[in-house]
Amino acid sequence: MRLLVISGPNLNLLGTREPEIYGSSSLKGIETLLQTKAKQENIELDCFQSNFEGALVDRIQQASGQVEGILINAGAYTHTSIAIRDALLGIQIPYVELHLSNTFAREPFRHNSFLADHALGIVSGFGVMSYTLAMEGLLAHLRQIN
Ligand code: DQA
């Protein structure tokens, strides 16, 4: 089993970016934690971050036939990107939308998600734990259907 973790714009700044909202872990730290978890679960994990919408679309397209599930924190593109939505729907791989912060407790423009209605589930507001919870949920789902 192989999963893909996709991180969108500005998540490369985690650790120093608005730590009161996003916490003090770096993206590298989060990815290392997920890799450790993946080893324990006996699965492969690919990680990808980009600040560019088109690069995220390309990476999602490349995942077709290569991974069983996707964890995606699309950052601000969650609230704006029909292109990322279309890419995810186009490859028909189950995905979980996740956010470090609780986007519904923040500005109104963060309440909309172009990804949510086709997601397997959404995890939002648990900081780094949003990633591990999302991974557990996705794995449980995939192991039931595989
Ligand atoms: C975020 C929430 C988004 O609204 C924001 O644009 C981000 C991070 C989160 O993980 O809480 O970049 O996706």
Boltz pocket constraint, residues with backbone or C-beta under 6 A from the ligand:
constraints:
  - pocket:
      binder: B
      contacts: [[A, 9], [A, 10], [A, 11], [A, 73], [A, 74], [A, 75], [A, 76], [A, 77], [A, 78], [A, 98], [A, 99], [A, 100], [A, 101], [A, 102], [A, 103], [A, 110]]
      max_distance: 6.0
